[in-house]
Amino acid sequence: MNKFIYLDAAATMLKSERLVDAQAEFLREKYANSGRGVCARVGAVDDMVRDVRNAVARFMNAKYENIIFTSGTTEAINRIVNILKPTPDLVVAVSDLDHHSARLPFQMSGAKMVVVPLDEQLNIDTEQIPYADIFVVTAMSNVLGVAQNIPEIVRRAREKNPNVVVVVDAAQYVVHKSIDVIAWDADFVVWSGHKIGADTGIGVMYIKNPSRFMPDKFGGGMVNTVSRDGVAHFMSPPECFEAGTLPLTQISGLGVAISEIQSKRADLNLIGYLYDELSKLERVKILTRRDACVFSFVIDDMHVLDFGVIAGAHNICVRVGNMCASWIHRVLNIDGSIRVSVGPYNTKDDIDAFIDVVQGCVK
């Protein structure tokens, strides 16, 4: 059988042996529940959670109390909706770059939605930022793979409304670019651990001013005391936003993933090379820029799902479909696309094997 080639890191990055070993070691030798005991083993787990939270804070240029663990980007944005409780008289700004998870939770809340225009390069048009009470910004489209100018977008949004709450979906951005929440000045920033090589089921929700908001989930671990009349007094941030048992195994791997992504990111020269080679083929329509972090395209007269089956038959995994990003595909006037994304483990040989498959399809 031919070597299996995984070119779908934007969906989820493959896990390193070091990360798998770290989580296995935690489960075999260090497992206990955090915040629920005073024995040495529980204390060690508490220390691990604290150390990883500090690592995340440094990774984002944030403070310890700003970092809340979630199950991922989708849960985090749904939780933000529950925290903000938008009403029909509030204006929520979104864009056609958004993933379904970024826009739909706000759309389903019943708030008034306004779509921010894109410019000719399909970036958020900073000259046409509208008034909004809540502004949802996708830091990098999972189809186009281009980083947005978050500080400028936030600055323009605050010019229109100084009290606007800015929510940044950084799920794709975090893999390729450093996040500086001080420079961004957003109120919420969310991302998923599995995008940077951690396990599924762990994500991060940064809250700029956590004491400004009430918790949206209630239960064990977030209560300090309960008075005789039943009134609960909550823990200080971040613990007050983390009701219930944390995903401890996944947290134990998140610190490893952050260390690895900081020391070695994917070689995006591979995407540039793929761009150069496929741009020579007549039936290939490229949707992304050469310097994008992903490579998206379509083949004339071929359904993207058919191509996915052919690539799969050659033991190559790529993403095909609408990428849970219907709006940008409508802008592009297509139903779906083919996306190639690379991780630190991919090589030029992987790209060459993929090019061979595409060439076979367009002959």
C-alpha positions as CSV (number, residue, x, y, z in Angstrom):
1,M,0.0,0.0,0.0
2,N,1.2,3.5,-0.8
3,K,2.2,5.9,2.0
4,F,-0.8,7.7,3.6
5,I,-0.5,11.4,3.0
6,Y,-2.4,13.8,5.2
7,L,-2.9,17.2,3.7
8,D,-5.8,18.4,5.9
9,A,-4.1,20.1,8.9
10,A,-6.5,23.0,8.7
11,A,-9.3,20.6,9.7
12,T,-7.2,19.1,12.5
13,M,-3.4,18.7,12.9
14,L,-1.9,15.2,13.4
15,K,-0.6,14.6,16.8
16,S,3.1,14.3,17.6
17,E,4.5,11.2,19.4
18,R,5.6,13.5,22.2
19,L,2.1,14.8,22.7
20,V,0.6,11.3,22.6
21,D,3.2,10.1,25.1
22,A,2.5,13.1,27.4
23,Q,-1.2,12.4,27.5
24,A,-0.7,8.6,28.0
25,E,1.7,9.3,30.8
26,F,-0.8,11.6,32.5
27,L,-3.6,9.0,32.2
28,R,-1.4,6.1,33.4
29,E,0.6,7.8,36.2
30,K,-0.7,11.2,37.1
31,Y,-4.4,11.2,36.6
32,A,-6.7,12.8,39.3
33,N,-9.3,15.5,39.3
34,S,-8.1,19.0,39.8
35,G,-9.5,21.3,42.5
36,R,-11.1,18.5,44.4
37,G,-8.7,17.3,47.0
38,V,-5.6,18.1,49.1
39,C,-3.5,15.0,48.4
40,A,-0.2,15.3,46.5
41,R,-1.5,13.8,43.3
42,V,-4.4,16.2,43.1
43,G,-2.0,19.0,43.9
44,A,0.2,17.9,41.0
45,V,-2.8,18.1,38.6
46,D,-3.6,21.5,40.0
47,D,-0.1,22.6,39.2
48,M,-0.3,21.2,35.7
49,V,-3.5,23.1,34.9
50,R,-2.0,26.3,36.3
51,D,1.2,25.8,34.3
52,V,-0.6,25.2,31.1
53,R,-2.9,28.2,31.6
54,N,0.2,30.3,32.2
55,A,1.7,28.9,29.0
56,V,-1.5,29.8,27.1
57,A,-1.4,33.3,28.6
58,R,2.2,33.8,27.5
59,F,1.3,32.4,24.0
60,M,-1.3,35.1,23.6
61,N,0.4,37.9,25.5
62,A,-2.5,37.7,28.0
63,K,-2.8,37.4,31.8
64,Y,-3.6,34.2,33.7
65,E,-7.1,35.4,34.7
66,N,-8.0,36.1,31.1
67,I,-7.7,32.4,30.0
68,I,-10.7,30.1,30.2
69,F,-10.5,26.5,29.0
70,T,-13.4,25.3,26.8
71,S,-14.0,22.3,24.5
72,G,-13.1,24.4,21.4
73,T,-14.0,27.4,19.3
74,T,-17.6,26.4,18.6
75,E,-18.4,25.9,22.3
76,A,-16.6,29.2,23.1
77,I,-18.6,31.3,20.7
78,N,-21.9,29.7,21.8
79,R,-20.9,30.5,25.4
80,I,-20.1,34.1,24.4
81,V,-23.6,34.4,23.0
82,N,-24.9,33.2,26.3
83,I,-22.7,35.6,28.2
84,L,-23.7,38.6,26.1
85,K,-27.3,37.7,25.7
86,P,-27.9,39.7,22.5
87,T,-31.4,41.0,22.0
88,P,-33.2,41.9,18.8
89,D,-32.4,45.6,19.2
90,L,-28.6,44.9,19.2
91,V,-26.6,45.0,16.0
92,V,-24.1,42.1,15.4
93,A,-21.6,42.7,12.6
94,V,-20.3,39.6,10.7
95,S,-18.5,39.0,7.4
96,D,-18.6,36.4,4.6
97,L,-15.3,35.1,5.8
98,D,-17.0,33.5,8.8
99,H,-17.1,29.9,9.6
100,H,-20.6,28.6,10.5
101,S,-19.5,28.5,14.1
102,A,-18.7,32.2,14.2
103,R,-21.9,33.5,12.8
104,L,-24.7,31.1,13.4
105,P,-24.8,31.3,17.2
106,F,-25.3,35.0,17.0
107,Q,-27.8,34.7,14.1
108,M,-29.8,32.2,16.0
109,S,-30.0,34.5,19.0
110,G,-32.4,36.8,17.1
111,A,-30.1,39.8,17.1
112,K,-30.0,42.1,14.1
113,M,-27.3,41.0,11.7
114,V,-25.2,43.3,9.4
115,V,-22.7,41.9,7.0
116,V,-19.4,43.8,6.7
117,P,-18.3,44.3,3.0
118,L,-15.2,42.6,1.6
119,D,-12.8,44.5,-0.6
120,E,-11.5,43.4,-4.0
121,Q,-9.0,41.0,-2.3
122,L,-11.8,39.5,-0.3
123,N,-10.5,40.9,3.0
124,I,-12.7,42.8,5.5
125,D,-13.0,46.3,4.1
126,T,-11.8,48.5,6.9
127,E,-13.1,51.6,5.0
128,Q,-16.7,50.3,5.3
129,I,-16.8,49.1,9.0
130,P,-20.4,49.6,10.1
131,Y,-21.8,50.6,13.5
132,A,-22.2,47.5,15.7
133,D,-22.9,46.5,19.3
134,I,-21.1,43.2,18.8
135,F,-18.5,42.7,16.1
136,V,-17.5,39.1,15.0
137,V,-14.2,38.9,13.2
138,T,-12.8,35.9,11.5
139,A,-9.0,36.4,11.9
140,M,-8.3,34.0,9.0
141,S,-10.7,32.4,6.6
142,N,-10.4,28.6,6.5
143,V,-10.9,28.8,2.7
144,L,-8.8,31.7,1.7
145,G,-6.1,31.5,4.4
146,V,-5.2,35.2,4.6
147,A,-4.7,36.9,7.9
148,Q,-6.9,39.9,8.6
149,N,-5.7,43.2,10.1
150,I,-7.3,42.7,13.5
151,P,-5.9,45.8,15.2
152,E,-7.2,48.1,12.4
153,I,-10.6,46.4,12.2
154,V,-11.0,46.7,16.0
155,R,-9.9,50.4,15.9
156,R,-12.4,51.2,13.2
157,A,-15.2,49.4,15.0
158,R,-14.5,51.3,18.2
159,E,-14.5,54.6,16.2
160,K,-18.1,53.8,15.2
161,N,-19.1,52.6,18.7
162,P,-16.6,52.9,21.6
163,N,-18.6,50.3,23.5
164,V,-18.6,47.6,20.8
165,V,-17.8,44.1,22.0
166,V,-15.4,42.5,19.6
167,V,-15.2,38.7,19.3
168,V,-12.4,37.2,17.3
169,D,-12.4,33.7,15.9
170,A,-8.7,32.8,15.7
171,A,-9.2,29.0,15.0
172,Q,-7.2,29.2,11.7
173,Y,-5.0,32.1,12.6
174,V,-3.5,30.6,15.6
175,V,-1.8,27.9,13.6
176,H,0.3,30.2,11.5
177,K,0.5,33.6,13.2
178,S,1.3,34.8,16.8
179,I,-1.7,36.2,18.7
180,D,-1.1,39.4,20.7
181,V,-4.3,40.2,22.5
182,I,-2.9,43.5,23.8
183,A,-2.3,44.7,20.2
184,W,-5.6,43.3,19.0
185,D,-7.6,44.9,21.8
186,A,-10.5,42.5,21.3
187,D,-12.9,41.6,24.1
188,F,-13.0,37.9,23.3
189,V,-10.6,35.7,21.3
190,V,-11.2,32.0,20.8
191,W,-9.4,29.1,19.2
192,S,-9.2,25.3,19.3
193,G,-6.3,23.2,20.6
194,H,-6.6,20.5,17.9
195,K,-5.7,23.1,15.2
196,I,-2.2,23.4,16.7
197,G,-1.7,19.7,17.3
198,A,-3.3,19.3,20.7
199,D,-6.2,16.9,21.3
200,T,-9.8,17.5,20.4
201,G,-12.0,18.7,23.2
202,I,-9.8,21.5,24.4
203,G,-10.0,25.1,23.4
204,V,-9.3,28.6,24.8
205,M,-11.6,31.6,25.4
206,Y,-9.8,34.8,26.2
207,I,-11.8,37.4,27.9
208,K,-10.2,40.9,28.1
209,N,-12.2,42.0,31.2
210,P,-13.6,38.8,32.7
211,S,-14.9,40.6,35.8
212,R,-17.2,42.5,33.6
213,F,-19.3,39.5,32.8
214,M,-21.4,37.0,34.7
215,P,-20.7,33.3,34.3
216,D,-22.8,31.4,31.8
217,K,-22.4,27.9,33.3
218,F,-23.0,26.9,36.9
219,G,-21.9,23.9,39.0
220,G,-18.9,22.4,40.7
221,G,-15.6,24.1,40.8
222,M,-16.8,27.7,40.2
223,V,-18.6,28.3,43.5
224,N,-16.7,29.8,46.4
225,T,-19.5,29.7,49.0
226,V,-23.2,29.3,49.2
227,S,-25.0,31.3,52.0
228,R,-27.8,29.9,54.1
229,D,-30.3,31.7,51.9
230,G,-29.0,29.9,48.9
231,V,-27.1,32.8,47.3
232,A,-23.9,31.5,45.6
233,H,-20.7,33.5,45.6
234,F,-18.5,32.6,42.7
235,M,-14.8,32.1,42.4
236,S,-12.7,34.8,40.8
237,P,-11.8,34.5,37.1
238,P,-10.9,32.3,35.4
239,E,-12.3,29.6,37.6
240,C,-15.8,31.1,37.8
241,F,-16.2,30.4,34.0
242,E,-15.2,26.7,34.4
243,A,-18.0,24.9,36.0
244,G,-17.6,21.1,36.2
245,T,-14.6,18.9,35.6
246,L,-12.0,20.3,33.1
247,P,-10.8,18.2,30.2
248,L,-7.6,17.4,32.1
249,T,-6.0,14.9,29.7
250,Q,-6.4,17.3,26.8
251,I,-5.0,20.2,28.9
252,S,-2.0,18.0,29.7
253,G,-1.3,17.8,25.9
254,L,-2.1,21.5,25.2
255,G,1.1,22.7,26.8
256,V,3.1,20.3,24.7
257,A,1.3,21.5,21.5
258,I,2.0,25.1,22.3
259,S,5.7,24.4,22.9
260,E,5.9,22.5,19.5
261,I,4.0,25.1,17.5
262,Q,6.2,27.8,18.8
263,S,9.4,25.9,17.8
264,K,8.2,24.5,14.5
265,R,5.3,25.6,12.3
266,A,4.3,24.2,9.0
267,D,6.5,25.0,6.0
268,L,4.3,27.3,3.9
269,N,6.8,27.2,1.1
270,L,5.1,23.9,0.3
271,I,1.9,25.8,-0.4
272,G,3.7,28.3,-2.6
273,Y,5.3,25.4,-4.5
274,L,1.9,23.8,-5.0
275,Y,0.5,27.1,-6.2
276,D,3.2,27.4,-8.8
277,E,2.8,23.9,-10.1
278,L,-1.0,23.8,-10.3
279,S,-1.2,27.3,-11.8
280,K,0.3,25.7,-15.0
281,L,-2.8,23.5,-15.4
282,E,-5.6,24.9,-17.6
283,R,-8.6,23.2,-15.8
284,V,-7.4,24.2,-12.3
285,K,-9.0,27.4,-10.9
286,I,-7.1,28.6,-7.9
287,L,-9.0,30.5,-5.2
288,T,-6.2,31.6,-2.9
289,R,-3.2,33.8,-3.1
290,R,0.3,32.4,-3.4
291,D,1.2,33.6,0.1
292,A,-1.9,32.2,1.7
293,C,-1.7,29.6,4.5
294,V,-3.9,27.1,2.7
295,F,-4.4,26.3,-1.0
296,S,-8.0,26.1,-2.3
297,F,-9.0,25.4,-5.8
298,V,-11.6,23.8,-8.1
299,I,-11.2,21.8,-11.3
300,D,-13.5,22.7,-14.2
301,D,-16.1,20.1,-14.9
302,M,-15.3,18.0,-11.8
303,H,-17.3,17.9,-8.6
304,V,-15.1,18.5,-5.6
305,L,-16.5,15.3,-3.9
306,D,-15.4,13.2,-6.9
307,F,-11.9,14.6,-6.6
308,G,-11.9,13.8,-2.9
309,V,-12.7,10.2,-3.7
310,I,-10.0,10.0,-6.3
311,A,-7.4,11.5,-3.9
312,G,-8.6,9.1,-1.2
313,A,-8.0,6.2,-3.5
314,H,-4.4,7.3,-3.7
315,N,-4.2,7.5,0.1
316,I,-4.2,11.3,0.1
317,C,-6.5,13.1,2.5
318,V,-7.6,16.6,1.6
319,R,-10.7,18.6,2.5
320,V,-13.5,18.9,-0.1
321,G,-16.9,20.6,0.3
322,N,-17.9,24.0,1.7
323,M,-15.5,23.9,4.6
324,C,-18.4,24.9,7.0
325,A,-18.0,28.3,5.3
326,S,-21.0,28.7,3.0
327,W,-20.9,32.4,2.7
328,I,-17.5,32.8,1.1
329,H,-18.3,30.1,-1.4
330,R,-21.4,32.0,-2.4
331,V,-19.2,35.1,-2.9
332,L,-16.9,32.9,-5.1
333,N,-20.1,31.6,-6.9
334,I,-19.2,28.0,-6.2
335,D,-20.8,25.3,-4.1
336,G,-17.6,23.9,-2.6
337,S,-13.8,23.7,-3.1
338,I,-10.8,21.5,-2.6
339,R,-8.4,22.6,0.2
340,V,-4.8,21.5,0.8
341,S,-3.3,22.4,4.2
342,V,0.0,21.3,5.6
343,G,1.4,20.5,9.0
344,P,5.0,20.4,10.3
345,Y,5.2,16.7,9.3
346,N,4.5,17.3,5.5
347,T,7.3,17.2,2.9
348,K,7.8,18.2,-0.8
349,D,7.3,14.5,-1.6
350,D,3.8,14.7,-0.2
351,I,3.0,17.7,-2.4
352,D,4.5,16.0,-5.5
353,A,2.3,13.0,-4.9
354,F,-0.8,15.3,-4.7
355,I,0.3,17.2,-7.9
356,D,0.4,13.8,-9.7
357,V,-3.2,13.1,-8.7
358,V,-4.4,16.5,-9.9
359,Q,-2.5,16.1,-13.2
360,G,-4.2,12.8,-13.7
361,C,-7.6,14.4,-13.3
362,V,-7.1,17.2,-15.7
363,K,-5.6,15.2,-18.6
